[in-house]
Amino acid sequence: MERDRRQSRTGLQALAPLWWESFHFQLEETLIDPSDSSIYGAIYKFKLPTDTFGQWHPPRCVVALRGTVIEPETMYQDFKLDPKILLKQKLTKSFRAEVTSKVVEILVDNINAGANTVWLAGHSLGSAIALTVGRDMAKIGIPLETYLLNPPFVSIPLEHIKLSRRERSGIRIAWSVAKAVLSKVVMDDEQRTQVENKFTQLSIWAPYLCVNEDDPICSEYIGYFKNRYRMARWGPRGARIAKAATKVSTRSLAKYALGSRTAEPFHLLPTANLVINKSGSQNLKEAHGVAQWWTQCFSCQPELHRY
């Protein structure tokens, strides 16, 4: 839709409607950023009765959010938002996140929605916004079905550092032990209990994290979940260390050390459906692009990770 807008394609010339119409959706509303007049998201409504599809229930509404568009008209505002992914509080208070949150709340209230009636979807920057909105909904007991394509993982991309698999595994394990120890040093009992309660609240929500091994922006989700699983197999002690380390990030521990009472890392998740693209990519642009998720030669490895 944003590409149609920039290239002045309207009416029968517009290409975007072919996509949602082919899936029996209609455009309900566009989400526009007033700072650059760009379309950053949209609300789609399913046109057919949802009770005619047997066991599979299509969503009644989908809220979809685009990623960064590197074009003169949009890149300034998009690039201003990208660094805010590092800081949950600033991303949550951004115009796009606040509007999306309100839109989702209204949709849920209007149609008495549950996890199968309103879906969230986002790519890259859009997936970061969808993640914050989905987390907030899960905390109030409404785990919306969510699809996050190439969601940014705020960490050093160890998967792309020239180390052996054993060396990368050793670094992750060592840092997990360090985080578990540091969480006891810099956080008091009340803070640890608060972090545990919030993480447990989120465990009812299992978003789909669609990641590519060749994309350093999202690939660390693979190491995050596999390291947790690997340590849990060591027995009760390994499980305790993994449980303590999986809830905190380097940045959140630093904030606690500096006296903050709350520091929630928005990108860390207790439960997720991890979908790893195994098709291979020619370059970073392809590995991080949205087009990879609908190619005919798509090959993936699905993994369910529970807290």
N, C-alpha and C positions, 0 to 999 in steps of 0.2 A: 504493500500500500504506500509506503513511504517512497519507494522507487517510482511508482506510478505518479505520485504527487510531484516529485522533482522533475520528472520527464514530461509533465503536463499530459499524461494519458488519462482521459476521462471517458465515461460512457462505454461504448463497445470496444474502445481501444485499451481500456484498463485490463491488465493481466491478473491482478491479485484476486478478483472475484471468482475466477475459474477454480482457484484452489478450494475456497470454503464451500462453494456451491457443489463441487464434486463430492463433498462429504455430507451434503444435505444440511449445511449451516447457512444462516443468514447473518449479515453484519448488523449488530444491534447498536453499537456506539464506537467511535474512535476516541482514543486517548491522545490528547495533543499537548505538547509542551509549549506554553506561551512564550518562552524565551527565544525560541527559534522557529515556532509554528510547525515543528516536525511531528509526525505521527510516531509515537513510541510504543503504542499498544492498541489493543482492540478487544471488544467484547463480542463474542459470537453466540448465537442462539440456535439450538437444534430445531429444525423445522418439522420433523416427523414425530408422532407419538412414541415416547421412549419405551412404552410397555409392549411394543410389538416386536422386540428383538430377543425374546426369550431370556436366557441367563445373562447375556451381555447387555448391560444398560449404558447406552451412550450418555454423555453429560448433557444436561439441559442448557448449560452455559459454559463457555470457555473464555478465560481471560488470558490473552497472549501478549507477551512483551518482547520487543525486538532487542537485538544487541547493538553494539557500537557500529555506526555507519561512518566510514572514513570518506566523507564528502565535504566540500567547503561549507555547505549550508548547515550541516549537523555535527561535524566533528568537534567544534569548539565546546558545545554544551555536553556532548557525550564524553569528551576527554576530561571535562571538569568533574563529571560524575564518577569516572573510572577509579580515581584514587580514593574515593569515599568507600569503596568496597573494603579497603583496609580498616575502616572505622565504622562499625555497625551503627553507632549512634548517629553519625552524620548521614549515612546512607538512608537510615530509617526516616530521618527528618527532611530528606530531599523531597522536592515537589512530586516527582514521579512515584516515589514509594508511598507518600502520604495519600495521594489520589487513588493509587491502586488499592491500598488498604481499605479506604472508604468504599470504593466500588465493590470490592469483594464482600465486605460486611453488608452492604445494601442488598446485593444479590442473594446472599445467604438468608437474610431476614425476609426478603420478599417471597422466596419460593420455599421457605422452610427447609433449607438445603442441608445435605450431609455430604459425605465423601464422594458419592457417586453423581451428584447433581451439578456441582460447580467444580470445574477443573482449572488448574493454573498451569501455564506453560511459559517458558522463557529461554532465551539463548544469550549466553555470555553476560553482558551487563544486565539484560532483562532477567536472566536466571538468578542473578544475585538479588534483584528486587523481589522476584517471586519467592525466593528462599526466605527473605525476611518476613514477607506477608504470610507465607505458609507456616512459618514457625509461630507467629503470633496467633494464628487461627488454631493450631494444634494445642497451644497452651490453654485455650479456653474449651478444649474438648472437641474441636471440629477439625479432624485430619483430612484436609482436601487432597484429592488425587492430584499429584503435581509432577510435571515433567521438566527437568532442568537440563538443558543442553549446553555442554561445555561450561559448567558452573565454576567460577574462579575459586581456587583453593589458596588461601593466604598463607603461603609457606615457601621455603626453598624447594624447588622442584628436584628432589634427589634422583628421581627417575631419569633425569636428563644430564646428570653429572657423570663424567667418565670414571665410574667405579664398577667393580664387579658386583654381582648380585649379593654375594656374601658380605661385602663391605657396606653396601647400602643397608642391608638388613641389620648389620651390627650397629651402624649409626642410629637407626630408628630405635632399636632396642635400648641402646645406651641413653638416648634422649628421653625415651619413655620412663626409664628408671629415674633419670634426673628430674623430670617433670613431677613424677609421683613424690619424690623427696621434697622438691621445692614447694609443692602445694601444701605440704604439712608445715613448712617453715614460714611461708609468707601469708598463709590464710589461717584464720582462727576457725574454731569449731562451727560457729554460726555461718561463716562464709562457705565452708565446705558443705555443710548441710544444705544451704541455699542452692549451690551449684548442683548438688546431687538431685535435689527435688526438681529443678528446672530441666535437667537432662532426662530424668525419669518421665516427666510430663511429655516430653517430645517423643518418647519411645513408641507412642501409639501411631506416629506419623511415619510412613515409609515412602518418601518421594523417590522418583526414578532419577538417578544421576547418570546421565548419558555422557561418558567421557571417552577421550581418545588417548591411547598410549603415547602418541607422538605430539601431543599438545601440552606444553609445560604449564599452561595456565590452569588446567584441570586435572592433569594426570596424577597429581599427588594424592587424590582421593583413593586411587588404587593402593598405594603404599599405606595410607592411613588405615584402611579397613583390613588389609592383609596382615599388617603388623599387629593389630589388635587381636585378630584371630590366631596368629602364630603364638603370641604370648599367652593367650588363654589356654592353649594346649599344653603348656608347661605344668599345669596343675593349679591348685588354689593360690599359691604365691604369685605366679605369673598372671593369673586372672585378676588378682587384687591390684597389681601394678598397672595392668592394662586398663582396668576400670578407673583408676585414679588419673592416669595420664590422658585418656581419650577425651576427657571433659574440659581440659584446659589447654591453652595455646601459650606460646612464648610471650605474645603481646599481653594476654590477660594476666599471666603471672607477673610480668613487669608492672602492670597497673596495680595489682594487689600489693606488690612490694613498695610501691610509691604511696600507698595509703588509701587507694580506692576501695570502696565497700562493695561495688559490683563491677564486674568486667566479663561480659558474656561474649565468647567468640562465636559469631553467627554462622560460620562455615562448618563447624564441627557438629556432627549428627550422630545420634545413638543408633538409628535404624535407617536403612536405605536399600532400595533395589538398584544395585550398581550394574550398569550396562556398559561394557567395555567394547569399543569399536576395534575389531581385529582385522579390518579390511586393508589397513596400510594407507599411508598418505604420502604424497609427493613433497609437500612442504608445510610450513606452519600455517599458512593461509588456508590450505585445504583441511588440515587437522583441526583447526579451530572454527572452520566455517559451518554454517547451518546446513548446507546442501548435502553433506555427507550422510545425514540421517534419513534421507529418502532415496538414495541411489539403489539401483536394482542389484548391485553386487555386494550389498551390505552384509557383513558377517559380524556377529557379536557374541560376547560371552556374558551371560547374565548371572549375577550373584546376589543372593539375599543375605544381608548382614543385619542381625538383630542384636540389641543391647542386652 
